[in-house]
């Protein structure tokens, strides 16, 4: 047999320290597992003593707790001693060996049993031993496993640790010694040592000031915040020390001056004294907590849409914690004529949360309240604005009342403005209901002259009928009033905004709004907003005009009537001149220039580069035919909705003489504007036949897009057929559903047809006919930008494409601030908004 003595001796020298450290780790591991209950009990008992709990509890409870603590300590000590085993060197060696691959330490103690005397076999054995010796040299101490979560499932050790940390911070180690005073006969020893005391001053948490230990304060006077809590503990013979104070202003039954434990709050300046052996006294000066101050920093700013911005400043010695704006109606300042002559119905003041700084100091700051109350019943009426701010002490500061006109949305269309005025009168007082219904019937007496959409007129007529029915047979309830007001608001918006899907319609609407502003007067802010709207509408119209004629939008424009060419720069100069005239108050000149601009835009087209380019291709003719079919289908849908409203009204009126029945002769009860002859069912059939004719000569046959367009138009035809059957059965609700499906299918068919025509011409994005428009709309990305080269979504252009990016960024930031001030929003959303404000 061959022994491994040289290798074993060398390995033992290298393993000396890893072995010792591993043995120490084993000791720590076994001690932790055995004695953690003992440490837990000791820490809990020590924490209770350091916090002085034994001084405040009844003597019986103290003794019971002491017995329980001693019993627990004895049990934990016995339990630990029973389970603890001192780790031996062999156990440490075994653990160290197990941490190495192949257990090299055990291999070094092995002996060759087979093949002794054989040179080859002994050579292999020596190589094996040498390799194991090299592995043993890399041995490192094994870390102990100190996890005992499986033995302490309720984490009692952490409870004890937290309690001890609290006692170290807020307690005193000297209190432990006072437990001996509770033992029988211990009082004489305490008396022999003499009386002692302890005291603490804890300022309110919101002040951010630290706690003070009175035993360490030797100066005769102190300045502390108002509301500070003072705690005093007297030790020794009862009566040896007494407390005197004039800072709490306490009244009623007071505790004895010799009470061992006393606590009171500082509310005024005065004196605190501990009289007796070792006593001390202090003159206390109270630092009063000032009430917060808040005031309006600048005049109210408002926009045409009704949004307002109110800057304000707030300050407090320790910081403002919350604020609000209170709006109260001021009826005496209103023009009490017409609908406002009635006594207004009582409404609670409007309370808006003020935005607070998310980060930074709140002791002195400036913020802006941003909100929009255009739909509120008080919009456009005089109100009183008061700002209030609260501090952590519960004090409230208020600004001086400010008389303002609550910003309202500006309606430039006369009909929309009239409807909004009647909505205001209805919300002012329900006693105006009859007057409101009468005026609304009067302004809608000639619907052909004032309504652009038959659907809008029908909505107004239904709302008036409901109001009149309630007036005649019952009292107008708050619910009906609010519902009617909401309907009138939506009708006014439809009239004011209209169908702005077409660029020319947007341009005309912008010109109408500007003309109304010239006629009735407008502020500089409103003029700037209207001019911005006109510029954007004109840019959109020029872009659409260029797309329809397949030209570059930067080319010159021509006025067909005057045979003049106009560049984009010349148009911008005209707009700048128009704005300048309006701001200078020269409204007659501004009106003349606006009329000239309107006439010019009506006659405008892109200047053609080559003769013959104005001729329509077959694809362009097909697209225009489908567009006309779509418009006629939309018109039929409007008329079906009108008949549905009439059918609903007749079904609700079962008695003669009710409002809206034939024969009553009320204004506005005649046929809707623009109703052509023939039944709806026959006209729906004729429109379906026209669609079948148009499908016969569609381009793009054989392509994927062309087949998709035909499938979509087939669906449209089937939906038209179903709508025709429903109209013949007077099922207007079902007909509306089928007509809506037909409209969607027609739009899809036109889009697919545009794609097919684009592929046939091989010039995507540069089509010279109406297909280019449909294809271009289909190729916009989700943000409305044109597709990039080779059909990529997204371009290198600016996201806002010509808008004032700084104004837009400011608007977004204002909206985030406004929403962050609404405390009724979910906490997760508020946290997200705060992080946005903190970042930007």
C-alpha positions in Angstrom: 0.0 0.0 0.0 1.2 3.5 -0.9 0.6 6.4 1.6 -0.2 10.0 0.6 1.7 11.6 3.4 3.6 14.3 1.5 0.4 15.6 -0.3 -1.7 15.3 2.8 0.8 17.3 4.9 0.9 20.1 2.3 -2.9 20.2 1.9 -3.3 20.3 5.7 -1.1 23.4 5.8 -3.2 25.2 3.1 -6.5 24.1 4.7 -5.8 25.5 8.1 -7.6 28.8 7.9 -10.5 27.7 5.6 -11.1 24.8 8.1 -11.1 27.2 11.1 -13.5 29.7 9.4 -15.8 26.9 8.3 -15.9 25.6 11.9 -16.7 29.2 13.2 -19.5 29.3 10.6 -20.9 26.0 11.8 -20.8 27.4 15.3 -22.7 30.6 14.3 -25.2 28.5 12.3 -26.0 26.1 15.2 -26.1 29.0 17.7 -28.6 30.9 15.6 -30.8 27.9 15.1 -30.7 27.0 18.8 -30.8 30.4 20.6 -32.9 32.7 18.3 -35.9 32.3 20.7 -33.7 33.5 23.6 -32.5 36.5 21.7 -36.1 37.4 20.7 -37.4 37.2 24.2 -34.5 39.2 25.6 -34.9 42.0 22.9 -38.6 42.3 23.5 -38.2 42.6 27.3 -35.3 45.1 26.9 -37.4 47.2 24.5 -40.3 47.4 26.9 -38.0 48.5 29.7 -36.2 51.1 27.6 -39.5 52.6 26.4 -40.7 52.8 30.0 -43.8 50.7 29.6 -43.3 49.4 33.1 -43.7 53.0 34.4 -47.1 53.5 32.8 -48.7 50.0 33.5 -50.4 48.8 36.7 -48.0 47.0 39.1 -49.9 43.8 38.7 -49.5 43.8 34.9 -45.8 44.7 35.3 -45.3 41.6 37.6 -47.2 39.4 35.2 -45.1 40.6 32.3 -42.0 40.1 34.3 -42.9 36.5 35.2 -43.8 35.8 31.6 -40.4 37.3 30.4 -38.4 35.3 32.9 -40.3 32.1 32.1 -39.7 32.7 28.4 -36.1 33.4 29.0 -35.6 30.2 31.0 -37.4 28.1 28.4 -35.5 29.6 25.5 -32.2 29.0 27.3 -33.1 25.4 28.1 -34.3 24.8 24.5 -31.1 26.3 23.0 -28.8 24.4 25.3 -30.6 21.1 24.5 -30.3 21.7 20.7 -26.8 23.2 20.5 -23.9 20.9 19.7 -20.3 22.2 19.4 -19.0 21.7 15.9 -15.9 19.4 15.7 -13.0 19.7 13.4 -14.1 16.5 11.6 -17.5 18.1 10.9 -15.9 21.2 9.6 -13.6 19.1 7.4 -16.5 17.1 6.0 -18.4 20.3 5.1 -15.3 21.9 3.5 -14.7 18.7 1.6 -18.3 18.5 0.4 -18.0 22.0 -1.1 -15.2 20.8 -3.5 -15.8 18.7 -6.6 -14.8 15.1 -6.1 -14.2 15.5 -2.4 -10.4 15.9 -2.7 -9.7 16.0 1.0 -11.1 12.5 1.5 -9.2 11.3 -1.5 -5.9 12.4 0.1 -6.6 10.2 3.2 -7.3 7.2 1.1 -4.8 4.4 0.4 -4.2 2.3 -2.7 -5.7 -1.2 -2.1 -5.5 -2.7 -5.5 -2.5 -2.9 -7.8 0.1 -2.3 -5.2 3.5 -3.3 -6.5 2.5 -2.7 -10.1 4.5 0.3 -11.4 1.8 1.4 -13.9 -1.0 1.2 -11.3 1.0 3.1 -8.7 1.8 5.8 -11.3 -1.9 6.2 -12.0 -2.6 6.4 -8.2 0.1 9.1 -7.7 -1.3 11.1 -10.5 -4.8 10.9 -9.0 -3.5 12.0 -5.6 -1.6 14.9 -7.1 -4.7 16.0 -8.9 -6.8 15.8 -5.7 -4.1 17.8 -3.8 -4.3 20.6 -6.4 -8.1 20.7 -5.9 -7.7 20.8 -2.2 -5.5 23.9 -2.5 -8.5 25.8 -3.9 -10.6 25.2 -0.9 -12.4 28.3 0.6 -14.3 28.6 3.8 -18.0 27.6 3.5 -20.5 30.3 4.4 -22.9 29.3 7.2 -26.6 29.0 6.5 -28.2 31.4 9.0 -31.7 31.3 7.5 -34.2 30.3 10.1 -37.5 31.3 8.3 -38.7 27.7 8.5 -38.2 27.7 12.3 -39.8 31.2 12.7 -42.7 31.3 10.3 -44.2 34.4 12.0 -41.0 36.4 11.8 -41.0 37.1 15.6 -37.2 37.8 15.5 -37.9 40.8 13.2 -40.6 42.1 15.5 -38.2 42.0 18.4 -35.5 43.7 16.3 -37.9 46.5 15.2 -39.0 47.0 18.8 -35.5 47.2 20.0 -34.5 49.8 17.2 -37.5 51.9 18.2 -36.5 51.7 21.9 -32.9 52.8 21.0 -34.2 55.8 19.1 -37.1 57.0 21.3 -36.3 55.3 24.6 -33.5 55.5 27.2 -31.2 52.8 28.5 -31.4 54.4 32.0 -35.0 53.4 32.3 -34.1 49.8 32.6 -32.7 50.5 36.1 -36.0 51.8 37.3 -37.5 48.4 37.2 -35.8 47.6 40.5 -38.0 50.2 42.2 -40.9 47.9 41.6 -39.4 45.2 43.8 -40.5 45.0 47.5 -38.2 47.1 49.6 -36.6 48.8 46.6 -38.3 52.1 47.4 -35.9 52.9 50.3 -32.9 52.4 47.9 -34.4 54.8 45.4 -35.0 57.4 48.1 -31.5 57.1 49.2 -30.3 57.8 45.7 -32.5 60.9 45.5 -35.2 61.9 43.0 -34.6 62.3 39.3 -36.5 63.4 36.2 -36.5 63.2 32.4 -38.2 65.4 29.8 -38.8 65.6 26.0 -40.1 68.2 23.6 -41.5 66.9 20.4 -42.4 69.6 17.8 -45.2 68.9 15.3 -44.0 66.6 12.5 -44.9 69.1 9.7 -42.3 71.6 11.1 -39.4 69.2 10.4 -37.7 70.2 13.6 -36.0 67.5 15.8 -37.1 66.3 19.2 -35.3 67.9 22.2 -34.1 66.1 25.4 -34.7 68.5 28.3 -32.0 67.0 30.5 -29.4 68.2 28.0 -30.7 71.7 27.8 -29.1 74.0 30.4 -29.9 77.5 28.9 -32.7 79.3 30.7 -34.9 80.0 27.7 -36.2 78.1 24.7 -38.1 79.0 21.5 -40.3 76.1 20.3 -43.0 75.8 17.6 -46.6 76.2 18.7 -48.3 72.8 19.3 -45.1 71.1 20.6 -45.8 68.1 22.9 -43.9 68.1 26.2 -43.5 64.8 28.2 -42.0 64.7 31.7 -41.2 61.7 33.9 -40.5 62.1 37.7 -38.6 59.3 39.5 -38.2 58.8 43.3 -40.4 59.6 46.2 -43.8 61.0 45.3 -43.8 64.7 46.0 -40.0 65.1 46.0 -40.3 66.7 42.6 -43.2 68.8 41.2 -44.0 70.3 37.8 -45.1 73.9 37.2 -46.1 75.2 33.8 -48.0 78.1 32.3 -47.7 77.1 28.6 -50.6 74.7 28.1 -53.4 77.0 29.2 -55.2 73.9 30.5 -58.4 74.4 32.4 -60.7 72.1 34.3 -59.4 69.2 36.4 -55.6 69.1 36.3 -53.3 66.3 37.4 -51.4 66.8 40.6 -48.1 68.6 40.2 -46.3 65.6 41.7 -47.8 63.2 39.1 -44.9 60.9 38.0 -45.8 61.0 34.3 -47.1 64.2 32.8 -47.7 65.4 29.2 -49.2 68.6 27.8 -49.1 70.7 24.6 -47.6 74.2 24.3 -50.1 76.7 23.1 -48.7 80.0 24.5 -45.5 81.5 25.8 -44.8 80.9 29.5 -42.6 79.0 31.9 -41.9 75.4 32.7 -40.2 74.4 36.0 -39.3 71.2 37.7 -39.2 72.1 41.4 -37.2 70.0 43.9 -33.7 68.5 44.2 -31.9 68.7 40.9 -34.8 70.6 39.3 -34.6 73.1 36.4 -36.7 75.8 34.8 -37.1 77.3 31.3 -38.7 80.4 29.9 -40.6 79.2 26.8 -41.2 81.5 23.8 -43.8 80.0 21.4 -43.0 80.3 17.6 -46.5 80.9 16.3 -47.7 79.1 13.3 -48.9 81.7 10.8 -51.9 81.1 8.7 -51.2 80.6 5.0 -51.6 83.5 2.5 -52.9 83.2 -1.0 -53.7 85.8 -3.6 -54.5 86.2 -7.3 -51.3 86.9 -9.2 -52.6 88.1 -12.5 -55.9 88.7 -14.3 -57.9 85.7 -15.5 -56.9 84.5 -19.0 -59.5 82.7 -21.2 -59.8 81.1 -24.6 -62.6 80.9 -27.1 -63.3 77.3 -26.1 -64.0 78.3 -22.5 -60.8 77.2 -20.9 -59.4 79.7 -18.4 -56.1 80.1 -16.6 -55.8 81.8 -13.2 -52.3 82.4 -11.9 -52.0 82.6 -8.1 -49.3 82.8 -5.4 -49.4 81.0 -2.0 -47.0 81.1 1.0 -46.8 79.6 4.5 -44.1 79.4 7.1 -44.1 75.6 7.0 -45.7 75.0 3.6 -49.2 74.8 2.0 -50.7 71.4 1.9 -53.9 72.0 -0.1 -55.9 74.7 -1.8 -59.1 75.3 -3.6 -60.9 77.9 -5.7 -64.5 78.7 -4.7 -66.8 80.2 -7.3 -70.1 81.7 -6.2 -72.8 83.2 -8.4 -73.2 87.0 -8.1 -76.8 87.5 -9.4 -76.8 91.2 -8.5 -74.1 91.9 -11.0 -75.8 90.1 -13.9 -77.9 91.9 -16.5 -81.3 91.0 -15.1 -83.2 91.2 -18.3 -85.1 88.7 -20.5 -84.3 85.2 -19.2 -82.2 86.4 -16.3 -85.0 88.5 -14.9 -86.4 85.5 -13.0 -85.0 84.5 -9.5 -82.1 82.1 -10.1 -82.4 78.6 -8.7 -80.1 78.0 -5.8 -76.9 76.1 -6.7 -74.0 75.2 -4.4 -70.7 77.0 -5.0 -68.3 75.4 -7.4 -65.1 74.2 -5.7 -62.0 73.4 -7.8 -58.8 71.9 -6.4 -55.8 74.2 -6.8 -52.7 72.6 -8.3 -49.8 72.2 -5.8 -46.1 71.8 -6.7 -45.2 68.2 -7.1 -41.6 68.7 -5.9 -39.8 71.5 -4.2 -40.7 73.9 -1.4 -44.3 74.8 -0.8 -43.6 77.6 1.6 -43.7 80.2 -1.3 -44.7 79.3 -4.8 -46.6 80.4 -7.8 -49.0 78.1 -9.8 -51.8 78.4 -12.3 -55.3 77.0 -12.0 -56.3 75.7 -15.4 -59.9 74.5 -16.0 -62.8 74.5 -18.4 -66.4 75.2 -17.3 -68.0 76.2 -20.6 -70.9 73.8 -20.0 -71.6 75.0 -16.4 -74.9 76.8 -15.8 -72.9 79.9 -14.7 -70.7 80.1 -17.8 -70.7 83.7 -19.1 -72.2 85.0 -15.9 -70.7 87.1 -13.1 -69.2 85.1 -10.3 -67.1 85.8 -7.2 -63.8 83.9 -7.1 -62.1 83.2 -3.7 -58.9 81.2 -3.4 -58.2 79.3 -0.1 -55.1 77.6 1.1 -54.6 75.1 4.0 -51.5 74.4 6.1 -50.7 71.3 8.1 -51.9 72.9 11.3 -55.4 73.1 9.9 -55.3 76.9 9.4 -56.9 78.4 6.3 -56.0 81.5 4.5 -58.2 83.2 1.8 -57.7 85.7 -0.9 -59.8 88.8 -1.4 -63.0 88.1 -3.4 -62.5 88.8 -7.1 -65.5 89.6 -9.3 -65.0 87.8 -12.7 -67.1 86.6 -15.6 -66.9 82.8 -15.7 -65.4 82.1 -19.1 -67.7 80.5 -21.6 -67.3 79.1 -25.1 -67.7 81.7 -27.8 -70.3 80.7 -30.4 -70.0 82.8 -33.6 -72.9 81.2 -35.5 -76.0 83.3 -34.7 -78.3 80.2 -34.4 -75.8 78.4 -32.2 -75.4 81.5 -30.0 -79.2 81.8 -29.7 -79.6 78.1 -28.6 -76.8 78.5 -26.0 -78.5 81.6 -24.6 -81.8 79.7 -24.2 -79.9 76.9 -22.6 -78.4 79.4 -20.1 -81.9 80.8 -19.3 -83.3 77.3 -18.7 -80.5 76.4 -16.3 -80.9 79.8 -14.6 -84.5 79.0 -13.6 -87.0 76.4 -14.7 -89.6 79.1 -14.6 -88.1 80.1 -18.0 -89.1 76.8 -19.6 -92.1 78.1 -21.5 -90.2 81.1 -22.7 -87.3 79.0 -23.8 -89.5 76.6 -25.8 -91.3 79.5 -27.5 -88.0 81.2 -28.6 -86.5 78.0 -29.8 -89.6 77.4 -32.0 -89.3 81.0 -33.3 -85.6 80.7 -34.3 -86.3 77.4 -36.0 -89.5 78.4 -37.8 -87.8 78.5 -41.2 -85.5 75.5 -40.9 -84.4 75.7 -44.6 -82.9 79.1 -44.0 -80.9 78.4 -40.8 -80.1 74.7 -40.5 -77.4 73.0 -42.6 -78.3 69.5 -41.4 -81.8 68.1 -41.2 -80.7 65.8 -38.4 -79.7 68.8 -36.2 -83.1 70.4 -36.8 -84.9 67.1 -35.9 -83.0 66.9 -32.6 -84.0 70.4 -31.7 -87.6 69.8 -32.5 -87.7 66.6 -30.3 -86.1 68.5 -27.4 -88.6 71.3 -27.7 -91.5 68.8 -27.8 -90.3 67.1 -24.6 -90.0 70.4 -22.8 -93.5 71.6 -23.9 -95.1 68.3 -22.9 -93.6 68.6 -19.4 -94.8 72.2 -19.2 -98.3 71.3 -20.1 -98.9 68.1 -18.1 -96.3 68.2 -15.4 -93.6 70.3 -13.8 -90.2 70.5 -15.5 -88.0 68.3 -13.3 -84.3 68.8 -12.7 -83.6 65.7 -14.6 -85.5 66.9 -17.7 -83.9 70.3 -17.4 -80.4 68.9 -17.3 -81.1 66.4 -20.2 -82.5 69.2 -22.3 -79.5 71.4 -21.5 -77.2 68.7 -22.6 -79.1 68.2 -25.9 -79.1 71.9 -26.6 -75.3 72.0 -26.0 -74.7 69.2 -28.5 -77.0 70.9 -31.1 -75.2 74.2 -30.7 -71.8 72.5 -31.2 -73.1 70.7 -34.3 -74.3 74.0 -35.8 -71.1 75.8 -34.8 -68.7 73.2 -36.0 -70.7 71.5 -38.6 -69.4 68.7 -40.8 -65.7 69.6 -41.1 -64.6 66.5 -42.9 -64.1 68.5 -46.1 -61.3 71.1 -46.2 -63.4 73.6 -48.1 -66.2 73.4 -45.5 -63.6 74.0 -42.8 -62.3 77.0 -44.6 -65.8 78.4 -45.1 -66.6 77.8 -41.4 -63.4 79.6 -40.3 -64.3 82.6 -42.6 -67.9 82.7 -41.2 -66.6 82.7 -37.6 -64.1 85.5 -38.4 -66.8 87.5 -40.1 -69.1 87.2 -37.1 -66.2 88.3 -34.9 -65.7 91.4 -37.1 -69.4 92.2 -36.9 -69.8 91.7 -33.1 -66.4 92.6 -31.9 -63.7 90.3 -30.4 -60.8 90.5 -28.1 -57.2 90.3 -29.3 -56.9 86.8 -28.0 -60.0 85.7 -29.9 -58.8 87.4 -33.0 -55.5 85.5 -32.8 -57.3 82.2 -32.2 -59.6 82.8 -35.2 -56.8 83.8 -37.5 -54.9 80.7 -36.5 -57.9 78.6 -37.3 -58.3 80.4 -40.7 -54.6 79.8 -41.5 -54.8 76.1 -40.7 -58.1 75.7 -42.7 -56.6 77.5 -45.7 -53.5 75.3 -45.6 -55.6 72.1 -45.5 -57.7 73.4 -48.4 -54.7 74.2 -50.5 -53.2 70.8 -49.7 -56.5 69.0 -50.6 -56.9 71.0 -53.8 -53.4 70.1 -54.8 -54.0 66.4 -54.1 -57.2 66.3 -56.1 -55.5 67.8 -59.1 -52.3 65.8 -58.8 -50.0 68.8 -58.4 -47.4 70.0 -56.0 -49.0 72.1 -53.1 -46.2 74.6 -53.5 -47.2 75.5 -57.0 -48.9 78.8 -57.8 -52.7 79.0 -57.5 -54.9 80.7 -60.0 -58.2 82.6 -59.6 -60.4 81.4 -62.5 -62.7 84.4 -62.4 -60.0 87.1 -62.4 -57.3 85.0 -64.2 -54.7 85.8 -61.6 -52.0 83.7 -60.2 -51.4 83.7 -56.4 -48.5 82.3 -54.4 -48.7 80.9 -50.9 -46.6 83.9 -49.7 -49.1 86.3 -51.1 -51.9 84.5 -49.3 -50.0 84.7 -46.0 -49.5 88.5 -46.6 -53.2 88.9 -47.0 -53.9 87.0 -43.8 -51.3 89.1 -41.9 -52.9 92.3 -43.2 -56.3 91.0 -42.2 -55.2 90.3 -38.6 -53.5 93.7 -38.4 -56.6 95.5 -39.5 -58.7 93.7 -36.9 -56.3 94.4 -34.1 -56.3 98.1 -35.0 -60.1 98.2 -35.0 -60.5 99.0 -38.7 -63.3 96.5 -39.1 -64.8 97.9 -42.3 -61.5 97.4 -44.1 -61.0 94.0 -42.5 -64.5 93.0 -43.7 -63.7 94.1 -47.3 -60.5 92.2 -47.3 -62.2 89.1 -45.9 -64.8 89.2 -48.6 -62.1 89.5 -51.2 -60.3 86.5 -49.7 -63.5 84.5 -49.6 -64.2 85.1 -53.3 -60.7 84.3 -54.2 -60.7 80.9 -52.4 -64.0 79.9 -53.9 -62.6 80.3 -57.4 -59.2 78.9 -56.7 -57.5 76.0 -58.4 -53.9 74.8 -59.0 -52.3 76.4 -62.0 -52.0 73.6 -64.7 -48.6 73.0 -66.2 -49.8 71.3 -69.4 -52.9 71.6 -71.5 -55.4 68.7 -71.3 -54.6 67.8 -67.7 -58.1 68.8 -66.6 -59.8 65.9 -68.3 -61.0 63.2 -66.1 -59.8 59.6 -66.4 -62.3 56.6 -66.2 -61.0 55.9 -62.7 -61.6 59.5 -61.6 -65.1 59.3 -63.0 -65.8 56.1 -61.1 -64.5 57.6 -57.9 -66.7 60.7 -58.3 -69.7 58.6 -59.1 -69.2 56.5 -55.9 -68.7 59.7 -53.9 -72.0 61.0 -55.2 -73.7 57.7 -54.3 -72.2 57.9 -50.8 -73.6 61.5 -50.4 -77.1 60.4 -51.5 -77.0 57.4 -49.2 -76.1 59.7 -46.3 -79.0 62.0 -47.2 -81.4 59.0 -47.2 -80.2 58.0 -43.8 -80.9 61.6 -42.5 -84.4 61.4 -43.8 -85.0 57.9 -42.3 -83.9 59.3 -39.0 -86.4 62.2 -39.3 -89.2 59.7 -40.1 -88.1 57.6 -37.1 -88.4 60.7 -34.9 -91.8 61.5 -36.2 -92.9 57.9 -35.7 -91.6 58.0 -32.1 -93.4 61.3 -31.5 -96.7 60.0 -32.8 -96.4 56.9 -30.7 -95.9 59.0 -27.5 -98.9 61.2 -28.3 -102.0 59.3 -27.8 -104.4 62.1 -27.0 -105.7 64.8 -29.3 -104.5 68.3 -28.6 -101.0 67.3 -27.5 -98.1 69.4 -28.8 -96.9 68.3 -32.2 -100.0 66.6 -33.5 -101.3 67.5 -36.9 -103.8 70.2 -36.9 -102.3 72.2 -34.0 -100.8 74.7 -36.3 -97.7 75.3 -34.3 -94.7 76.8 -36.1 -92.0 74.4 -37.2 -94.3 71.4 -37.4 -94.3 71.1 -41.2 -92.1 69.0 -43.4 -88.4 69.0 -42.8 -86.3 71.1 -45.1 -85.3 69.8 -48.5 -87.4 66.6 -48.6 -87.6 65.5 -52.2 -90.5 63.7 -53.8 -91.0 59.9 -53.9 -91.0 57.4 -51.0 -87.8 56.6 -49.3 -88.0 52.9 -50.2 -88.3 53.8 -54.0 -85.4 56.2 -53.7 -83.3 53.6 -51.9 -84.1 51.1 -54.7 -83.1 53.6 -57.3 -79.8 54.3 -55.5 -79.1 50.6 -55.3 -79.7 50.2 -59.1 -77.3 53.1 -59.7 -74.6 51.3 -57.6 -75.1 48.1 -59.7 -74.6 50.2 -62.8 -71.4 51.8 -61.4 -70.0 48.4 -60.5 -70.0 47.2 -64.1 -67.1 49.5 -65.3 -64.9 49.6 -62.2 -61.1 49.6 -62.9 -58.6 47.3 -61.2 -60.2 44.0 -62.2 -58.1 41.0 -61.4 -56.0 42.7 -58.7 -56.3 42.0 -55.0 -57.4 45.6 -54.2 -59.8 45.7 -57.2 -61.5 42.4 -56.0 -61.7 43.8 -52.5 -63.4 46.9 -53.8 -66.0 44.9 -55.6 -66.7 42.8 -52.5 -67.2 45.9 -50.4 -69.5 47.4 -53.0 -71.5 44.1 -53.1 -71.9 44.3 -49.4 -73.1 47.9 -49.8 -75.7 46.7 -52.4 -77.0 44.0 -50.1 -77.3 46.4 -47.2 -79.2 48.9 -49.5 -81.6 46.1 -50.4 -82.2 45.2 -46.8 -82.7 48.9 -46.0 -85.3 49.2 -48.8 -87.3 46.2 -47.4 -87.2 47.8 -43.9 -88.4 51.1 -45.3 -91.3 49.5 -47.0 -92.2 47.8 -43.6 -91.8 51.2 -41.9 -89.1 49.7 -39.7 -87.0 52.9 -39.6 -84.7 51.7 -36.9 -83.7 48.7 -38.9 -83.4 50.7 -42.0 -81.0 53.1 -40.2 -78.8 50.1 -39.2 -78.7 48.8 -42.8 -78.0 52.2 -44.2 -75.1 52.7 -41.8 -73.7 49.4 -43.0 -74.0 50.5 -46.6 -72.2 53.7 -45.9 -69.3 51.9 -44.2 -69.1 49.4 -47.1 -69.1 52.3 -49.7 -66.3 54.0 -47.9 -64.2 50.8 -47.8 -64.9 50.1 -51.5 -63.7 53.6 -52.4 -60.5 53.2 -50.4 -59.8 49.8 -52.0 -60.5 51.2 -55.5 -58.0 54.0 -54.8 -55.4 51.4 -53.9 -56.1 49.4 -57.1 -55.8 52.5 -59.3 -52.6 53.5 -57.6 -51.0 50.2 -58.4 -52.1 50.2 -62.0 -50.5 53.6 -62.5 -47.3 52.5 -60.7 -47.0 55.9 -58.8 -48.2 55.4 -55.2 -48.6 58.7 -53.4 -48.6 60.8 -56.7 -51.9 60.0 -58.4 -53.3 62.5 -60.8 -56.9 61.7 -60.3 -59.4 61.2 -57.5 -57.9 57.8 -56.6 -54.9 59.6 -55.3 -56.9 61.2 -52.5 -58.4 57.9 -51.3 -55.1 56.1 -51.5 -53.3 59.0 -49.7 -55.8 58.9 -46.9 -55.4 55.1 -46.5 -51.6 55.5 -46.4 -51.5 57.9 -43.4 -50.0 56.5 -40.2 -51.9 56.4 -36.9 -50.8 60.0 -36.1 -52.1 61.4 -39.4 -48.7 61.9 -41.1 -48.0 61.0 -44.6 -46.2 57.7 -45.2 -42.5 57.9 -45.8 -40.6 56.6 -48.9 -41.2 53.1 -50.1 -44.4 52.9 -48.0 -42.7 53.2 -44.6 -45.0 54.3 -41.8 -43.5 57.5 -40.2 -41.4 60.2 -41.8 -38.7 62.5 -40.8 -41.1 65.4 -40.8 -42.2 67.2 -37.7 -45.0 65.5 -35.9 -47.1 68.7 -35.7 -46.6 69.5 -39.4 -46.6 73.2 -39.3 -48.3 73.9 -36.0 -46.7 76.1 -33.3 -44.9 73.3 -31.5 -44.2 75.5 -28.4 -47.8 76.5 -28.1 -48.9 72.9 -28.4 -46.4 71.7 -25.8 -47.6 74.5 -23.5 -51.2 73.4 -24.0 -50.3 69.8 -23.2 -48.5 70.8 -20.1 -51.4 72.9 -18.9 -53.8 70.0 -19.5 -51.5 67.7 -17.4 -51.4 70.3 -14.6 -55.2 70.7 -14.7 -55.8 67.0 -14.4 -53.2 66.5 -11.7 -55.2 69.0 -9.6 -58.4 66.9 -9.7 -58.1 64.9 -6.6 -61.1 62.8 -7.5 -59.1 61.0 -10.2 -57.7 57.5 -9.3 -54.4 57.6 -7.4 -52.6 55.6 -10.0 -53.5 58.2 -12.6 -52.5 61.1 -10.3 -49.2 59.4 -9.6 -48.6 59.1 -13.4 -49.4 62.8 -14.0 -47.1 63.8 -11.1 -44.3 61.8 -12.7 -44.9 63.5 -16.0 -44.8 67.0 -14.4 -41.6 66.0 -12.5 -39.9 64.9 -15.7 -41.0 67.8 -18.0 
